[in-house]
Amino acid sequence: MRARAVTATVLVVLAAPDVAGAAFPGRDGLIAFTRAVGSRNGQIHVVRPDGSGLRKLTRRRYGAGSPAWSPDGRRLAFTAGNGHSAHVFVKRLGGGVRQVTHGADSFTAATWSPDGRRLAAIRGHWASNGLHYDSVVVMRTDGSRKRTVFAPDQLSSWDPAWSPDGRWIAFNHTDIGGTGADPNIYIVPAAGGEARLVTDVGSQEHPDWSPDGRLIAYTFGLELGPDDIRVVRPDRTGDAPVTDDLSIPDGWPAWAPSGRRLAIARVGHIWTIAPDGSGLRQVTRGRSGVSDWDPNWQPR
């Protein structure tokens, strides 16, 4: 990874006008992430950004993943299965866990609205025609008042991420084009409406908005699977690399609440890096067979 011809490019992007009008919410707290050991199901862990204080938060029979901190940093939404479908749970730090979605449909990859009053998630539904559809839904934090904001007619959607001003939800959706089926990044109004394409070159996944709303970080791949981290403005301009070594798989970017760093998954562990690609630091370590991914940074 070069350090860095891309620095000037990203700094130009970082100087772009504030399209969302949101302020940085606060200091950087714990990093939650999913860890799997060997063939065992993944579980949610937390760690300090310096790598200390590692602890396991969940011990679910069928595993748990997709951690997402609430805006006040006191609750953690996550996805867990029951052997038949997957649902959204919310854990209060130092307290209990409650299941907030139920039923035959699956609900996964929840993300909090900036005011902490709603969750966006992916609803998986088997239709009467035998096909499986994924839609982006918004609900109250107790799972009530579900409303669909994006309902595709083909293939899958995943990874919703709420903009800091509460107006938009970024997500990735798999499109079929001349090069086959590739996931692309879209944004859709949180109130529902027409989805807008943000990125469409190669494979793009795992969008996450910067705390000031100017950029969306995402995983880029020439083919399916993670290769590098990139950032782009929501209006499709200023696309620039953060990491740029295709021989080392990087993915799952998550902005620090301060906006100064990104947590990423890199070769099976969690690392942090500045948005201009400098200052790469390893956070988690482990013996052979340990795999860490899908970080999410706690606001304090």
N, C-alpha and C positions, 0 to 999 in steps of 0.2 A: 504494500500500500504506500503510495507516494505521499510525502508531507510537504508541499502539495501544490501541484499546478492548479488544482481545483479550488484552492483557498480563495483566490481573488474572485472567481466566479461566484462562489457561495456568498462572499461578503457583499457582492453587488445585490444578490437576491435578498440578503438580510436587511438591506437598506431600502427595500421596497415600501410603498405606502401601506399603512395598516388597514387592510380591507375589512377586518372584523371589528375593530374598535374596542377590543378587549384588553384588559391589563393583566400583567403577570400575577398569578394568584398568590404566590408566596414562596416559602423556603422549600428545599428539597428534603423529603423524609425517606422512609424505607422504600426499597424496591421489592415489590411482590412479583413472583414468577412461578412458572410450572416446572417441576423437576420430576423426572422419571429415572428410576434406577433399574438397570437391566430390563427384564420383561415385565416388571410391575407397572401398574397404572400410575400416571402422573399425579402429583399432589401439589397444593399451593405452599410455597415457602416465602419467607421474607428475609431480607438482608439489608444491612446498612450499605450506602454507596462505597464505603471503604473496604467492604468485604467482611466486616465483623458482624457478630450478632445473628448469624444464620439460625433460623428455626422453622420448623414445619407447622403450618396452620391447619391443614386438613388431613383427615385420615378416612377418606371415603372408600367404601368397598370397591366401587367401580371407577374410582379416580375423580379428580377435579382439575379444572383448568380455566383459562381465560380470566385471570384476576383483573378487577377494575376498582380502583379506589374512588370513594365518594369525594365530592369537592371539599368537604371538611376534614378528610383524612381519617374519619372515625369508623367507616364501614367499608367492607370489601365485598363486591358482587363477584360471583364466580359461577361456572357451569359445572354440574355434576350429573352423572347418569344414575339410573336405577335398574339397569339391566334391560329395560325396554325402550326408554326414551331419555332425553337429556333435559334438564331444567335449570332455571336460574335460582340461586340461593344468595342470601345476604348475611354476612357475618359481621357482627359488631365487635370491634377490638375489645378484648377483655370480657366479652359477653357471649351470648348464644348465637345460633344459626337458625334462620328461618327460610323455608322454601317459598318463593314468591310466584312461581308459575306451576301449573298443574295440567293434567289431561293427556290425551293421546298424542297431540302435537308436541314437538320438541321446541325448546326455547334456549338459545345459546348466545355466547359472546356479548353479554350485556355491557352497556356503557352508560355513564351517568350524564344527565343534563347538567349544565353549569350551576343551576340553582339547587340541585340535589333532589328535586321533586319528581323526576321521571327517569325512566330507563329506556334506552333503545336496545333492541335485541333482534336476533334472527329467529324467525318462526319457520320451522320445518314441517311440511304438511304433505301427507299422502292423499292425492286427489282420487276421485272415483274412476278416472281413466288409468289408474295404476302408476302414474308418474309422480315424482317427488318434487315439490316446489319449495323454494326458500324466499321469504319476504322479509323486509325490514319493518318492524313494528315499534311503536312507542307506547309505553304504559306507565301507570303510576308505580311507585316503588313497592307497593304491596301486590303488584300484578294485575290490578283492576284497570278498567277503562282502556283496553288495548285498541290501538288504531293502526291500520296499515298505511305506511307512507311510501313504500315501493314494493310492487308486486310484479316480478318478471314473468314472462310466459315461457321461459326456458332456462335450464341449467341453474347454477347456484349463485347465491350471494353470501357475503361473509364480512366479518370485521367492521361493524359500525363504529364510528368515532364522532362524537358530538363536537361542533365548533365552539370556541370559548364564548361567543356571543349568543349561543343557543338557537341560532337561526338555521343551521345546516347540519346534516349528518353525512359524513363521508363513509364510504363502504366500497368493497370490491365486488364486482359481478363478472361472471364468466360469459364472454361473448363468443360467438362463432363467426369467424371471418375467413379471409383467404388463406391465412396461415394456420387455420384450425381453431381450437377452443383455447382462449387465453383469458385470464382474469385481468380486468381493468379497474381503475379507480374512478368512482363517480361521487358526486355530491347531490343531495336531494334536500329540499326544504323540510325542516323538522315538522312543519304543519302539513306536509304532503304537497305534491306537485310534480313538475317535470324534473327528472334526474338529468344532470349535466355531466358529460364526460370530462375527466381531468387528465388522465394519462391513457395512452393506447399503444405504446411501443413495447414489444416484448411482453413479459408477464409482470403484473404489478399486484401487490397484496399488502395487507397490514397497515392501512393508513392511520396516521395520528397527527392531529393538529398541534402546531406550536402554541404555547400559552397566549401569545399576542395575536393569534389568528392569521398571521401573514403567510405561513407555510404549512404544507402537509408533507410529513416524512412518510416514506413508504419503502417496501421491499421491492427491488427490481431483479428480474431474472431474464436471461435471454430465452430460456425455456422454463417449463414449470419447475418451481423450486426456488429457494433463495440464492441470490448471488451477491448483491450489493445493496447499500442503503442510498436513497436519493431524496431530494426535497424538491417541491414544486409549489408555485402559488396556486390558489384555488381557481384562478382564471386561466390556468394552463401555461402561464409564462414562467420563465426563470428556472426551468428544470435543471438541476445540477447534482453531481455526485457528492456524497459524503464519504463513502468507502468505494474503492475502485480496483480491487484485486479479485478478478473472477475465479481465481483458484481457491479462494477462501470464502465459504458461504456465510453471508451476514443476513440477518432478517429481524423481523418484529421490532421496529424502532418504537421507542416510547420517550416522549419529551419529559425532561425534568420540569417541575413547576416553575423554576427560575428561568427556564428557556436557555440555560447556558450549556446543557449537555443532553445527549440522548443515551438511553439505555438500549442495548441491542443484544441479540443472541448471536454468538460467533463461535463456530466450531464446538458446539455443545456446552457453552458456558455463557454467563452474562458479563458483558463489558459495558463501559461507558466511553463516550467520545464527544468532542465538541462538534457543533454543526458544520464547521468548516473542515472537518476531517482530522483535526489535530488532537493530541493528548489522549490517545487510546489507552484505556486502563482496564485491566481484568478485575472483575468483582468476585465471581464465584469460581471455585475449584472443586475437584472431586476425583475420586478414583475412576478407573476404567469402567465404562458402563453407565456413568452418570450423564444425563442429558438435561440441560436447562434451556428454556425458551419462554417467549411470550411475557416479557417484563412489563410492569406498570408502576409508575413512580408516584409515591404518596405526597400530597400537598400537606404542609404544616403551617 
